[in-house]
């Protein structure tokens, strides 16, 4: 049996918390080992050159959203129907 199949067989036997812990570990692992494509590297290089040359724009946050009539509840924003 392959290692992948062994892992797949073991996961259903784990608790929800253990599965979430594995998921977090895999996410971190993939992020740490992410390799940028040549296209992304080129765009990053171009962006760095533009910033160094002062060729960039900044944006201000949209302070009109959410509307004052919005009701915040448990981290979510609900806008009353009109």
PDB file as gemmi writes it, atoms N, CA and C in Angstrom:
CRYST1    1.000    1.000    1.000  90.00  90.00  90.00 P 1                      
ATOM      1  N   UNK A   1       0.852  -1.181   0.000  1.00  0.00           N  
ATOM      2  CA  UNK A   1       0.000   0.000   0.000  1.00  0.00           C  
ATOM      3  C   UNK A   1       0.895   1.241   0.000  1.00  0.00           C  
ATOM      4  N   UNK A   2       0.526   2.249  -0.784  1.00  0.00           N  
ATOM      5  CA  UNK A   2       1.321   3.467  -0.856  1.00  0.00           C  
ATOM      6  C   UNK A   2       1.096   4.333   0.384  1.00  0.00           C  
ATOM      7  N   UNK A   3       2.023   5.227   0.630  1.00  0.00           N  
ATOM      8  CA  UNK A   3       1.919   6.127   1.771  1.00  0.00           C  
ATOM      9  C   UNK A   3       0.660   6.982   1.675  1.00  0.00           C  
ATOM     10  N   UNK A   4       0.343   7.453   0.487  1.00  0.00           N  
ATOM     11  CA  UNK A   4      -0.850   8.283   0.305  1.00  0.00           C  
ATOM     12  C   UNK A   4      -2.098   7.495   0.687  1.00  0.00           C  
ATOM     13  N   UNK A   5      -2.183   6.265   0.243  1.00  0.00           N  
ATOM     14  CA  UNK A   5      -3.355   5.441   0.570  1.00  0.00           C  
ATOM     15  C   UNK A   5      -3.425   5.175   2.076  1.00  0.00           C  
ATOM     16  N   UNK A   6      -2.281   4.993   2.712  1.00  0.00           N  
ATOM     17  CA  UNK A   6      -2.258   4.789   4.164  1.00  0.00           C  
ATOM     18  C   UNK A   6      -2.770   6.034   4.888  1.00  0.00           C  
ATOM     19  N   UNK A   7      -2.337   7.195   4.427  1.00  0.00           N  
ATOM     20  CA  UNK A   7      -2.797   8.455   5.030  1.00  0.00           C  
ATOM     21  C   UNK A   7      -4.299   8.609   4.809  1.00  0.00           C  
ATOM     22  N   UNK A   8      -4.754   8.344   3.603  1.00  0.00           N  
ATOM     23  CA  UNK A   8      -6.188   8.450   3.306  1.00  0.00           C  
ATOM     24  C   UNK A   8      -7.000   7.504   4.173  1.00  0.00           C  
ATOM     25  N   UNK A   9      -6.485   6.323   4.438  1.00  0.00           N  
ATOM     26  CA  UNK A   9      -7.197   5.353   5.277  1.00  0.00           C  
ATOM     27  C   UNK A   9      -7.198   5.779   6.743  1.00  0.00           C  
ATOM     28  N   UNK A  10      -6.156   6.482   7.178  1.00  0.00           N  
ATOM     29  CA  UNK A  10      -6.043   6.877   8.584  1.00  0.00           C  
ATOM     30  C   UNK A  10      -6.889   8.106   8.919  1.00  0.00           C  
ATOM     31  N   UNK A  11      -7.079   9.005   7.979  1.00  0.00           N  
ATOM     32  CA  UNK A  11      -7.771  10.268   8.261  1.00  0.00           C  
ATOM     33  C   UNK A  11      -9.182  10.077   8.811  1.00  0.00           C  
ATOM     34  N   UNK A  12     -10.015   9.209   8.262  1.00  0.00           N  
ATOM     35  CA  UNK A  12     -11.365   9.049   8.822  1.00  0.00           C  
ATOM     36  C   UNK A  12     -11.381   8.577  10.281  1.00  0.00           C  
ATOM     37  N   UNK A  13     -10.285   8.022  10.738  1.00  0.00           N  
ATOM     38  CA  UNK A  13     -10.215   7.538  12.122  1.00  0.00           C  
ATOM     39  C   UNK A  13      -9.847   8.637  13.112  1.00  0.00           C  
ATOM     40  N   UNK A  14      -9.477   9.811  12.612  1.00  0.00           N  
ATOM     41  CA  UNK A  14      -9.034  10.911  13.459  1.00  0.00           C  
ATOM     42  C   UNK A  14     -10.213  11.764  13.921  1.00  0.00           C  
ATOM     43  N   UNK A  15      -9.983  12.505  14.993  1.00  0.00           N  
ATOM     44  CA  UNK A  15     -10.998  13.451  15.466  1.00  0.00           C  
ATOM     45  C   UNK A  15     -10.990  14.677  14.557  1.00  0.00           C  
ATOM     46  N   UNK A  16     -12.031  15.459  14.654  1.00  0.00           N  
ATOM     47  CA  UNK A  16     -12.126  16.696  13.859  1.00  0.00           C  
ATOM     48  C   UNK A  16     -10.935  17.613  14.164  1.00  0.00           C  
ATOM     49  N   UNK A  17     -10.571  17.701  15.435  1.00  0.00           N  
ATOM     50  CA  UNK A  17      -9.454  18.556  15.840  1.00  0.00           C  
ATOM     51  C   UNK A  17      -8.139  18.081  15.228  1.00  0.00           C  
ATOM     52  N   UNK A  18      -7.930  16.772  15.196  1.00  0.00           N  
ATOM     53  CA  UNK A  18      -6.705  16.227  14.610  1.00  0.00           C  
ATOM     54  C   UNK A  18      -6.661  16.478  13.099  1.00  0.00           C  
ATOM     55  N   UNK A  19      -7.799  16.355  12.459  1.00  0.00           N  
ATOM     56  CA  UNK A  19      -7.863  16.607  11.014  1.00  0.00           C  
ATOM     57  C   UNK A  19      -7.556  18.073  10.730  1.00  0.00           C  
ATOM     58  N   UNK A  20      -8.121  18.988  11.537  1.00  0.00           N  
ATOM     59  CA  UNK A  20      -7.844  20.412  11.369  1.00  0.00           C  
ATOM     60  C   UNK A  20      -6.363  20.710  11.597  1.00  0.00           C  
ATOM     61  N   UNK A  21      -5.746  20.033  12.563  1.00  0.00           N  
ATOM     62  CA  UNK A  21      -4.316  20.215  12.831  1.00  0.00           C  
ATOM     63  C   UNK A  21      -3.489  19.772  11.627  1.00  0.00           C  
ATOM     64  N   UNK A  22      -3.856  18.643  11.025  1.00  0.00           N  
ATOM     65  CA  UNK A  22      -3.152  18.158   9.831  1.00  0.00           C  
ATOM     66  C   UNK A  22      -3.353  19.134   8.670  1.00  0.00           C  
ATOM     67  N   UNK A  23      -4.570  19.620   8.533  1.00  0.00           N  
ATOM     68  CA  UNK A  23      -4.860  20.562   7.450  1.00  0.00           C  
ATOM     69  C   UNK A  23      -4.008  21.815   7.595  1.00  0.00           C  
ATOM     70  N   UNK A  24      -3.920  22.339   8.804  1.00  0.00           N  
ATOM     71  CA  UNK A  24      -3.107  23.529   9.042  1.00  0.00           C  
ATOM     72  C   UNK A  24      -1.635  23.250   8.723  1.00  0.00           C  
ATOM     73  N   UNK A  25      -1.152  22.066   9.132  1.00  0.00           N  
ATOM     74  CA  UNK A  25       0.230  21.705   8.863  1.00  0.00           C  
ATOM     75  C   UNK A  25       0.479  21.616   7.356  1.00  0.00           C  
ATOM     76  N   UNK A  26      -0.437  21.001   6.629  1.00  0.00           N  
ATOM     77  CA  UNK A  26      -0.281  20.872   5.170  1.00  0.00           C  
ATOM     78  C   UNK A  26      -0.304  22.248   4.514  1.00  0.00           C  
ATOM     79  N   UNK A  27      -1.220  23.118   4.941  1.00  0.00           N  
ATOM     80  CA  UNK A  27      -1.269  24.482   4.392  1.00  0.00           C  
ATOM     81  C   UNK A  27       0.059  25.197   4.622  1.00  0.00           C  
ATOM     82  N   UNK A  28       0.589  25.126   5.839  1.00  0.00           N  
ATOM     83  CA  UNK A  28       1.870  25.758   6.156  1.00  0.00           C  
ATOM     84  C   UNK A  28       3.000  25.151   5.325  1.00  0.00           C  
ATOM     85  N   UNK A  29       3.000  23.837   5.208  1.00  0.00           N  
ATOM     86  CA  UNK A  29       4.039  23.143   4.444  1.00  0.00           C  
ATOM     87  C   UNK A  29       4.025  23.596   2.982  1.00  0.00           C  
ATOM     88  N   UNK A  30       2.841  23.616   2.390  1.00  0.00           N  
ATOM     89  CA  UNK A  30       2.741  24.018   0.988  1.00  0.00           C  
ATOM     90  C   UNK A  30       3.164  25.471   0.799  1.00  0.00           C  
ATOM     91  N   UNK A  31       2.768  26.329   1.719  1.00  0.00           N  
ATOM     92  CA  UNK A  31       3.146  27.735   1.616  1.00  0.00           C  
ATOM     93  C   UNK A  31       4.663  27.896   1.730  1.00  0.00           C  
ATOM     94  N   UNK A  32       5.272  27.164   2.652  1.00  0.00           N  
ATOM     95  CA  UNK A  32       6.726  27.249   2.837  1.00  0.00           C  
ATOM     96  C   UNK A  32       7.490  26.713   1.629  1.00  0.00           C  
ATOM     97  N   UNK A  33       6.900  25.794   0.886  1.00  0.00           N  
ATOM     98  CA  UNK A  33       7.585  25.176  -0.242  1.00  0.00           C  
ATOM     99  C   UNK A  33       7.067  25.662  -1.598  1.00  0.00           C  
ATOM    100  N   UNK A  34       6.316  26.746  -1.564  1.00  0.00           N  
ATOM    101  CA  UNK A  34       5.751  27.306  -2.786  1.00  0.00           C  
ATOM    102  C   UNK A  34       6.865  27.814  -3.693  1.00  0.00           C  
ATOM    103  N   UNK A  35       6.808  27.446  -4.928  1.00  0.00           N  
ATOM    104  CA  UNK A  35       7.776  27.935  -5.902  1.00  0.00           C  
ATOM    105  C   UNK A  35       7.058  28.878  -6.852  1.00  0.00           C  
ATOM    106  N   UNK A  36       7.626  30.049  -7.013  1.00  0.00           N  
ATOM    107  CA  UNK A  36       7.021  31.037  -7.890  1.00  0.00           C  
ATOM    108  C   UNK A  36       7.353  30.711  -9.340  1.00  0.00           C  
ATOM    109  N   UNK A  37       6.378  30.910 -10.206  1.00  0.00           N  
ATOM    110  CA  UNK A  37       6.616  30.706 -11.635  1.00  0.00           C  
ATOM    111  C   UNK A  37       7.453  31.858 -12.171  1.00  0.00           C  
ATOM    112  N   UNK A  38       8.046  31.661 -13.313  1.00  0.00           N  
ATOM    113  CA  UNK A  38       8.845  32.726 -13.931  1.00  0.00           C  
ATOM    114  C   UNK A  38       7.980  33.945 -14.222  1.00  0.00           C  
ATOM    115  N   UNK A  39       6.720  33.720 -14.583  1.00  0.00           N  
ATOM    116  CA  UNK A  39       5.816  34.839 -14.864  1.00  0.00           C  
ATOM    117  C   UNK A  39       5.591  35.675 -13.607  1.00  0.00           C  
ATOM    118  N   UNK A  40       5.346  35.018 -12.474  1.00  0.00           N  
ATOM    119  CA  UNK A  40       5.128  35.739 -11.221  1.00  0.00           C  
ATOM    120  C   UNK A  40       6.404  36.464 -10.801  1.00  0.00           C  
ATOM    121  N   UNK A  41       7.557  35.800 -10.945  1.00  0.00           N  
ATOM    122  CA  UNK A  41       8.831  36.438 -10.610  1.00  0.00           C  
ATOM    123  C   UNK A  41       9.047  37.692 -11.458  1.00  0.00           C  
ATOM    124  N   UNK A  42       8.715  37.621 -12.741  1.00  0.00           N  
ATOM    125  CA  UNK A  42       8.874  38.772 -13.634  1.00  0.00           C  
ATOM    126  C   UNK A  42       7.963  39.918 -13.200  1.00  0.00           C  
ATOM    127  N   UNK A  43       6.718  39.599 -12.849  1.00  0.00           N  
ATOM    128  CA  UNK A  43       5.791  40.645 -12.406  1.00  0.00           C  
ATOM    129  C   UNK A  43       6.244  41.271 -11.093  1.00  0.00           C  
ATOM    130  N   UNK A  44       6.765  40.461 -10.177  1.00  0.00           N  
ATOM    131  CA  UNK A  44       7.284  41.004  -8.925  1.00  0.00           C  
ATOM    132  C   UNK A  44       8.472  41.921  -9.185  1.00  0.00           C  
ATOM    133  N   UNK A  45       9.352  41.501 -10.079  1.00  0.00           N  
ATOM    134  CA  UNK A  45      10.501  42.334 -10.434  1.00  0.00           C  
ATOM    135  C   UNK A  45      10.064  43.654 -11.042  1.00  0.00           C  
ATOM    136  N   UNK A  46       9.092  43.600 -11.932  1.00  0.00           N  
ATOM    137  CA  UNK A  46       8.574  44.819 -12.552  1.00  0.00           C  
ATOM    138  C   UNK A  46       7.959  45.723 -11.499  1.00  0.00           C  
ATOM    139  N   UNK A  47       7.189  45.161 -10.586  1.00  0.00           N  
ATOM    140  CA  UNK A  47       6.566  45.957  -9.528  1.00  0.00           C  
ATOM    141  C   UNK A  47       7.619  46.618  -8.645  1.00  0.00           C  
ATOM    142  N   UNK A  48       8.652  45.873  -8.294  1.00  0.00           N  
ATOM    143  CA  UNK A  48       9.731  46.439  -7.459  1.00  0.00           C  
ATOM    144  C   UNK A  48      10.425  47.598  -8.173  1.00  0.00           C  
ATOM    145  N   UNK A  49      10.665  47.443  -9.478  1.00  0.00           N  
ATOM    146  CA  UNK A  49      11.307  48.521 -10.244  1.00  0.00           C  
ATOM    147  C   UNK A  49      10.413  49.752 -10.304  1.00  0.00           C  
ATOM    148  N   UNK A  50       9.105  49.548 -10.502  1.00  0.00           N  
ATOM    149  CA  UNK A  50       8.171  50.675 -10.553  1.00  0.00           C  
ATOM    150  C   UNK A  50       8.124  51.401  -9.211  1.00  0.00           C  
ATOM    151  N   UNK A  51       8.096  50.654  -8.127  1.00  0.00           N  
ATOM    152  CA  UNK A  51       8.067  51.273  -6.801  1.00  0.00           C  
ATOM    153  C   UNK A  51       9.356  52.052  -6.559  1.00  0.00           C  
ATOM    154  N   UNK A  52      10.496  51.457  -6.912  1.00  0.00           N  
ATOM    155  CA  UNK A  52      11.782  52.131  -6.729  1.00  0.00           C  
ATOM    156  C   UNK A  52      11.849  53.423  -7.537  1.00  0.00           C  
ATOM    157  N   UNK A  53      11.194  53.453  -8.709  1.00  0.00           N  
ATOM    158  CA  UNK A  53      11.188  54.633  -9.569  1.00  0.00           C  
ATOM    159  C   UNK A  53      10.088  55.624  -9.173  1.00  0.00           C  
ATOM    160  N   UNK A  54       9.307  55.296  -8.151  1.00  0.00           N  
ATOM    161  CA  UNK A  54       8.230  56.179  -7.721  1.00  0.00           C  
ATOM    162  C   UNK A  54       7.006  56.125  -8.616  1.00  0.00           C  
ATOM    163  N   UNK A  55       6.887  55.080  -9.405  1.00  0.00           N  
ATOM    164  CA  UNK A  55       5.770  54.941 -10.349  1.00  0.00           C  
ATOM    165  C   UNK A  55       4.691  54.042  -9.756  1.00  0.00           C  
ATOM    166  N   UNK A  56       4.014  54.538  -8.749  1.00  0.00           N  
ATOM    167  CA  UNK A  56       2.948  53.751  -8.138  1.00  0.00           C  
ATOM    168  C   UNK A  56       1.863  54.675  -7.610  1.00  0.00           C  
ATOM    169  N   UNK A  57       0.719  54.107  -7.344  1.00  0.00           N  
ATOM    170  CA  UNK A  57      -0.413  54.858  -6.786  1.00  0.00           C  
ATOM    171  C   UNK A  57      -0.858  54.157  -5.517  1.00  0.00           C  
ATOM    172  N   UNK A  58      -1.347  54.929  -4.580  1.00  0.00           N  
ATOM    173  CA  UNK A  58      -1.921  54.337  -3.376  1.00  0.00           C  
ATOM    174  C   UNK A  58      -3.421  54.561  -3.413  1.00  0.00           C  
ATOM    175  N   UNK A  59      -4.130  53.718  -2.712  1.00  0.00           N  
ATOM    176  CA  UNK A  59      -5.587  53.846  -2.650  1.00  0.00           C  
ATOM    177  C   UNK A  59      -6.003  54.058  -1.212  1.00  0.00           C  
ATOM    178  N   UNK A  60      -7.020  54.846  -1.039  1.00  0.00           N  
ATOM    179  CA  UNK A  60      -7.586  55.081   0.285  1.00  0.00           C  
ATOM    180  C   UNK A  60      -8.770  54.139   0.468  1.00  0.00           C  
ATOM    181  N   UNK A  61      -8.973  53.653   1.683  1.00  0.00           N  
ATOM    182  CA  UNK A  61     -10.113  52.763   1.905  1.00  0.00           C  
ATOM    183  C   UNK A  61     -11.432  53.488   1.661  1.00  0.00           C  
ATOM    184  N   UNK A  62     -12.423  52.725   1.242  1.00  0.00           N  
ATOM    185  CA  UNK A  62     -13.757  53.270   1.018  1.00  0.00           C  
ATOM    186  C   UNK A  62     -14.441  53.393   2.373  1.00  0.00           C  
ATOM    187  N   UNK A  63     -14.491  54.586   2.892  1.00  0.00           N  
ATOM    188  CA  UNK A  63     -15.027  54.802   4.234  1.00  0.00           C  
ATOM    189  C   UNK A  63     -16.556  54.863   4.254  1.00  0.00           C  
ATOM    190  N   UNK A  64     -17.175  54.787   3.086  1.00  0.00           N  
ATOM    191  CA  UNK A  64     -18.640  54.827   3.062  1.00  0.00           C  
ATOM    192  C   UNK A  64     -19.236  53.429   3.168  1.00  0.00           C  
ATOM    193  N   UNK A  65     -18.396  52.398   3.201  1.00  0.00           N  
ATOM    194  CA  UNK A  65     -18.899  51.032   3.321  1.00  0.00           C  
ATOM    195  C   UNK A  65     -18.327  50.406   4.571  1.00  0.00           C  
ATOM    196  N   UNK A  66     -19.040  49.739   5.367  1.00  0.00           N  
ATOM    197  CA  UNK A  66     -20.465  49.482   5.229  1.00  0.00           C  
ATOM    198  C   UNK A  66     -21.269  50.706   5.648  1.00  0.00           C  
ATOM    199  N   UNK A  67     -22.493  50.802   5.157  1.00  0.00           N  
ATOM    200  CA  UNK A  67     -23.324  51.949   5.527  1.00  0.00           C  
ATOM    201  C   UNK A  67     -23.576  51.952   7.027  1.00  0.00           C  
ATOM    202  N   UNK A  68     -23.807  53.136   7.568  1.00  0.00           N  
ATOM    203  CA  UNK A  68     -24.028  53.247   9.011  1.00  0.00           C  
ATOM    204  C   UNK A  68     -25.244  52.477   9.468  1.00  0.00           C  
ATOM    205  N   UNK A  69     -26.148  52.204   8.558  1.00  0.00           N  
ATOM    206  CA  UNK A  69     -27.355  51.466   8.933  1.00  0.00           C  
ATOM    207  C   UNK A  69     -27.098  49.971   9.052  1.00  0.00           C  
ATOM    208  N   UNK A  70     -25.879  49.566   8.696  1.00  0.00           N  
ATOM    209  CA  UNK A  70     -25.557  48.135   8.788  1.00  0.00           C  
ATOM    210  C   UNK A  70     -25.533  47.713  10.253  1.00  0.00           C  
ATOM    211  N   UNK A  71     -25.923  46.491  10.490  1.00  0.00           N  
ATOM    212  CA  UNK A  71     -25.953  45.952  11.837  1.00  0.00           C  
ATOM    213  C   UNK A  71     -24.890  44.866  11.930  1.00  0.00           C  
ATOM    214  N   UNK A  72     -23.942  45.025  12.848  1.00  0.00           N  
ATOM    215  CA  UNK A  72     -22.895  44.019  13.021  1.00  0.00           C  
ATOM    216  C   UNK A  72     -23.357  42.997  14.053  1.00  0.00           C  
ATOM    217  N   UNK A  73     -23.184  41.727  13.717  1.00  0.00           N  
ATOM    218  CA  UNK A  73     -23.572  40.671  14.634  1.00  0.00           C  
ATOM    219  C   UNK A  73     -22.639  39.485  14.456  1.00  0.00           C  
ATOM    220  N   UNK A  74     -21.933  39.132  15.504  1.00  0.00           N  
ATOM    221  CA  UNK A  74     -21.047  37.960  15.488  1.00  0.00           C  
ATOM    222  C   UNK A  74     -20.070  37.986  14.320  1.00  0.00           C  
ATOM    223  N   UNK A  75     -19.478  39.129  14.056  1.00  0.00           N  
ATOM    224  CA  UNK A  75     -18.469  39.218  13.023  1.00  0.00           C  
ATOM    225  C   UNK A  75     -19.010  39.349  11.612  1.00  0.00           C  
ATOM    226  N   UNK A  76     -20.311  39.253  11.441  1.00  0.00           N  
ATOM    227  CA  UNK A  76     -20.895  39.389  10.117  1.00  0.00           C  
ATOM    228  C   UNK A  76     -21.641  40.713  10.038  1.00  0.00           C  
ATOM    229  N   UNK A  77     -21.773  41.220   8.847  1.00  0.00           N  
ATOM    230  CA  UNK A  77     -22.484  42.482   8.649  1.00  0.00           C  
ATOM    231  C   UNK A  77     -23.776  42.199   7.915  1.00  0.00           C  
ATOM    232  N   UNK A  78     -24.848  42.675   8.482  1.00  0.00           N  
ATOM    233  CA  UNK A  78     -26.159  42.501   7.865  1.00  0.00           C  
ATOM    234  C   UNK A  78     -26.699  43.883   7.519  1.00  0.00           C  
ATOM    235  N   UNK A  79     -27.137  44.046   6.306  1.00  0.00           N  
ATOM    236  CA  UNK A  79     -27.716  45.310   5.881  1.00  0.00           C  
ATOM    237  C   UNK A  79     -29.220  45.121   5.830  1.00  0.00           C  
ATOM    238  N   UNK A  80     -29.963  45.908   6.603  1.00  0.00           N  
ATOM    239  CA  UNK A  80     -31.418  45.752   6.603  1.00  0.00           C  
ATOM    240  C   UNK A  80     -32.012  45.969   5.213  1.00  0.00           C  
ATOM    241  N   UNK A  81     -33.049  45.222   4.895  1.00  0.00           N  
ATOM    242  CA  UNK A  81     -33.749  45.388   3.611  1.00  0.00           C  
ATOM    243  C   UNK A  81     -34.396  46.751   3.581  1.00  0.00           C  
ATOM    244  N   UNK A  82     -34.449  47.332   2.413  1.00  0.00           N  
ATOM    245  CA  UNK A  82     -35.065  48.665   2.280  1.00  0.00           C  
ATOM    246  C   UNK A  82     -36.500  48.557   1.868  1.00  0.00           C  
TER     247      UNK A  82                                                      
END                                                                             
